[in-house]
């Protein structure tokens, strides 16, 4: 005697369920590379500039290479008809830019540091006439103010994390060194938090420029660590041992941020091209 469910034989129903489950599994497997690619762009920086010759005329079709100083990974592009170039979705870190074009000396711009979320432009990229085998190194300034965004932000750098005192092993403790931050009101008085008691699930102990604590969003590599239903409590602490930098945006942040008014974004440390441990 055959069993039926909603008019469908049991064997047929089980076969269709298995097929749907397998189809969903294949869909997720195909979606995973796309997700990783999109996730890698969250909280990344961008770097651009304009390449010119000694007379100030733009140089098109020049080869521009961006190399990470720690991992030695490279990305290469070419200048367009207006002599400009852009590298987008660049992870934070230290970089070297190399510009080459036939009839000009090779131009090297070292020691460029990108914070998470930066949008910077290199200044004074002028090529000198000569052989490509000849090299010119420059140390011109980088436009430190974002050119395409009005965001107001500060960065807790790797040096801050290494050199400043952190009691509770939580990088967000260093919010106290940033302008506009103060201890939030924990009770009827402004009692200082006890960082020796490391707790997960508590709102950040600092408030920015009078903004409510529930308006502070904490992110790590783009993943939201804030429990919106628990007065802005954090689901995980940003441990200072595994993050390289923490960017704190306090006003006018870009469309890539979904909420605010304060967004704290941590970036985990990247690897290098040499083994160390």
C-alpha positions as CSV (number, residue, x, y, z in Angstrom):
1,X,0.0,0.0,0.0
2,X,1.5,3.3,-1.1
3,X,1.5,6.3,1.3
4,X,0.5,9.7,-0.1
5,X,1.2,13.2,1.1
6,X,-1.0,16.0,-0.3
7,X,-1.9,13.7,-3.1
8,X,1.8,12.9,-3.9
9,X,3.2,9.5,-3.4
10,X,5.8,9.3,-0.6
11,X,8.7,8.1,-2.9
12,X,8.1,10.9,-5.4
13,X,7.9,13.5,-2.6
14,X,11.2,12.3,-1.1
15,X,12.9,12.3,-4.6
16,X,11.7,15.9,-5.3
17,X,12.9,17.0,-1.8
18,X,16.3,15.5,-2.4
19,X,16.6,17.1,-5.8
20,X,15.6,20.6,-4.3
21,X,18.2,20.2,-1.6
22,X,20.9,19.2,-4.1
23,X,20.0,22.1,-6.3
24,X,20.2,24.5,-3.4
25,X,23.6,23.1,-2.5
26,X,25.0,23.6,-6.0
27,X,23.6,27.2,-6.0
28,X,25.4,28.0,-2.8
29,X,28.7,26.5,-4.1
30,X,28.5,28.6,-7.2
31,X,27.7,31.7,-5.2
32,X,30.6,31.3,-2.7
33,X,33.3,32.7,-5.1
34,X,31.2,35.7,-5.9
35,X,30.6,36.3,-2.2
36,X,34.3,36.1,-1.3
37,X,35.1,38.6,-4.1
38,X,32.5,41.0,-2.8
39,X,33.5,40.5,0.8
40,X,37.1,41.3,-0.1
41,X,36.1,44.7,-1.3
42,X,34.3,45.8,1.9
43,X,36.3,48.4,3.9
44,X,39.0,48.5,1.2
45,X,40.7,51.6,0.0
46,X,41.3,53.2,-3.5
47,X,44.4,55.0,-4.9
48,X,44.7,57.1,-8.0
49,X,46.7,59.8,-9.7
50,X,47.6,61.5,-12.9
51,X,50.9,60.8,-14.8
52,X,52.5,63.8,-16.6
53,X,55.7,64.6,-18.6
54,X,58.1,67.3,-17.6
55,X,56.1,69.9,-19.5
56,X,52.9,69.1,-17.6
57,X,51.2,67.2,-20.4
58,X,49.4,64.0,-19.5
59,X,51.0,60.7,-20.4
60,X,48.5,58.1,-21.6
61,X,49.0,54.3,-21.8
62,X,51.7,54.4,-19.1
63,X,52.1,51.1,-17.1
64,X,51.3,51.6,-13.4
65,X,52.1,48.8,-10.9
66,X,50.9,48.7,-7.3
67,X,52.8,46.4,-5.0
68,X,52.1,45.5,-1.4
69,X,55.2,45.9,0.7
70,X,54.4,43.0,3.0
71,X,53.0,40.3,0.7
72,X,54.7,41.5,-2.6
73,X,51.4,41.0,-4.5
74,X,51.1,43.2,-7.5
75,X,48.3,44.8,-9.5
76,X,49.0,46.5,-12.9
77,X,46.9,49.0,-14.9
78,X,47.5,51.7,-17.6
79,X,46.7,55.3,-17.6
80,X,43.8,56.4,-19.8
81,X,43.6,59.2,-22.3
82,X,43.6,61.9,-19.6
83,X,46.7,60.3,-18.0
84,X,44.8,59.2,-14.9
85,X,44.6,55.7,-13.2
86,X,42.8,54.2,-10.3
87,X,43.2,51.1,-8.2
88,X,40.0,50.2,-6.4
89,X,39.2,47.6,-3.6
90,X,42.8,47.8,-2.3
91,X,43.3,46.2,1.2
92,X,44.8,48.5,3.8
93,X,48.6,48.4,4.1
94,X,51.9,49.8,2.8
95,X,52.4,50.0,-1.0
96,X,54.9,51.1,-3.7
97,X,53.7,52.5,-7.0
98,X,55.9,52.1,-10.1
99,X,55.2,54.0,-13.4
100,X,56.8,53.1,-16.7
101,X,56.5,54.3,-20.3
102,X,58.8,54.1,-23.3
103,X,61.1,57.2,-23.6
104,X,60.9,58.0,-19.9
105,X,62.7,57.0,-16.8
106,X,61.0,54.5,-14.5
107,X,59.3,56.4,-11.6
108,X,59.0,54.7,-8.2
109,X,56.8,56.1,-5.4
110,X,57.4,54.1,-2.2
111,X,56.0,54.2,1.4
112,X,52.3,54.8,0.5
113,X,50.1,53.8,3.4
114,X,46.4,53.2,2.9
115,X,44.0,53.1,5.8
116,X,40.7,51.1,5.4
117,X,38.2,53.2,3.5
118,X,40.7,55.7,2.2
119,X,40.3,57.3,-1.2
120,X,43.6,59.0,-1.9
121,X,45.3,60.6,-4.9
122,X,49.0,60.8,-5.6
123,X,50.5,64.2,-6.4
124,X,53.3,65.2,-8.7
125,X,53.7,62.0,-10.8
126,X,56.0,63.5,-13.4
127,X,58.1,61.3,-15.7
128,X,61.6,62.4,-16.7
129,X,62.9,61.8,-20.3
130,X,65.4,58.9,-20.4
131,X,65.7,55.2,-20.6
132,X,63.3,52.9,-18.8
133,X,66.3,51.2,-17.2
134,X,66.9,54.4,-15.3
135,X,65.0,54.9,-12.1
136,X,63.7,58.0,-10.3
137,X,62.4,57.7,-6.7
138,X,60.0,60.3,-5.4
139,X,58.6,60.9,-1.9
140,X,55.9,63.5,-2.7
141,X,52.9,63.8,-0.5
142,X,49.6,62.0,-0.8
143,X,46.4,63.9,-0.7
144,X,45.3,62.9,2.8
145,X,41.8,64.3,2.5
146,X,39.3,62.2,0.6
147,X,38.6,63.8,-2.7
148,X,35.3,62.2,-3.5
149,X,33.7,61.9,0.0
150,X,32.9,64.4,2.8
151,X,33.3,61.8,5.5
152,X,34.9,62.7,8.9
153,X,37.0,59.9,10.2
154,X,40.0,59.0,12.4
155,X,42.2,55.9,12.3
156,X,43.5,53.9,15.2
157,X,46.8,52.8,13.5
158,X,48.9,49.7,14.0
159,X,51.4,51.9,16.0
160,X,48.6,52.9,18.3
161,X,47.6,49.3,18.9
162,X,51.2,48.3,19.6
163,X,52.3,51.2,21.8
164,X,49.3,52.4,23.7
165,X,47.9,50.7,26.8
166,X,44.9,48.4,26.3
167,X,43.6,46.7,29.4
168,X,40.8,44.6,28.2
169,X,42.3,43.4,24.9
170,X,39.7,45.3,23.0
171,X,40.9,47.7,20.3
172,X,37.8,49.9,20.7
173,X,39.2,51.0,24.1
174,X,41.4,53.3,22.1
175,X,38.4,55.4,21.1
176,X,39.4,57.5,24.1
177,X,42.3,59.0,22.1
178,X,40.0,60.3,19.3
179,X,38.5,63.7,19.3
180,X,34.8,64.0,20.4
181,X,34.7,60.7,22.3
182,X,33.9,60.5,26.0
183,X,32.8,57.9,28.6
184,X,29.1,57.2,28.1
185,X,26.7,57.6,31.0
186,X,26.5,54.2,32.6
187,X,24.2,55.3,35.5
188,X,23.2,58.5,37.2
189,X,26.8,59.5,37.1
190,X,29.6,59.2,34.5
191,X,31.2,56.2,36.0
192,X,34.3,54.9,34.3
193,X,34.0,51.4,32.8
194,X,36.1,48.5,34.3
195,X,38.1,47.2,31.4
196,X,39.6,44.4,33.5
197,X,36.3,42.6,33.2
198,X,36.2,41.7,29.5
199,X,32.6,41.2,28.5
200,X,31.0,40.4,25.2
201,X,27.5,41.7,24.6
202,X,27.9,45.1,26.2
203,X,27.5,48.4,24.4
204,X,30.7,50.3,23.7
205,X,31.7,52.3,26.8
206,X,32.3,55.5,24.7
207,X,30.0,57.9,23.0
208,X,30.9,60.2,20.1
209,X,29.9,63.8,20.0
210,X,26.8,63.2,22.0
211,X,25.5,60.4,19.7
212,X,23.5,57.7,21.4
213,X,25.4,54.5,22.2
214,X,22.8,52.5,20.2
215,X,23.9,54.5,17.1
216,X,27.5,53.0,17.2
217,X,28.0,50.2,14.7
218,X,31.0,47.9,15.0
219,X,32.3,46.0,12.0
220,X,35.2,43.6,11.4
221,X,36.3,43.1,7.7
222,X,32.8,44.3,6.7
223,X,30.9,41.9,9.0
224,X,28.5,43.7,11.3
225,X,29.2,42.8,15.0
226,X,26.4,44.9,16.4
227,X,23.3,43.5,17.9
228,X,20.7,46.0,16.8
229,X,18.1,44.5,19.1
230,X,20.1,44.9,22.3
231,X,20.8,48.6,22.5
232,X,23.9,48.5,20.2
233,X,25.6,45.7,22.1
234,X,28.5,43.9,20.3
235,X,28.4,40.3,19.3
236,X,32.2,40.0,19.4
237,X,35.1,42.2,20.6
238,X,37.7,43.5,18.2
239,X,40.7,41.9,19.8
240,X,43.8,44.1,19.3
241,X,46.0,41.1,18.6
242,X,44.4,40.2,15.3
243,X,43.6,43.6,13.8
244,X,46.0,45.9,11.9
245,X,43.9,49.1,12.0
246,X,40.6,50.4,13.1
247,X,38.8,53.2,11.3
248,X,36.2,55.3,13.1
249,X,33.8,57.3,11.0
250,X,31.8,59.9,12.8
251,X,30.1,62.0,10.2
252,X,29.1,62.2,6.5
253,X,30.3,58.6,5.7
254,X,29.8,57.3,2.2
255,X,27.1,55.1,0.7
256,X,29.1,52.0,1.4
257,X,28.1,52.2,5.1
258,X,24.5,51.1,5.9
259,X,24.0,52.8,9.2
260,X,25.5,55.1,11.8
261,X,25.9,57.8,13.0
262,X,29.2,56.2,14.2
263,X,30.8,53.3,12.3
264,X,33.8,51.5,13.8
265,X,35.6,49.3,11.2
266,X,38.4,46.9,12.1
267,X,40.6,45.2,9.6
268,X,42.3,41.9,10.4
269,X,46.1,41.6,9.8
270,X,47.2,40.3,6.4
271,X,49.9,37.8,5.7
272,X,53.4,38.4,4.2
273,X,55.4,36.7,1.5
274,X,57.7,35.2,4.2
275,X,57.1,32.6,6.9
276,X,57.2,34.0,10.5
277,X,55.9,32.7,13.8
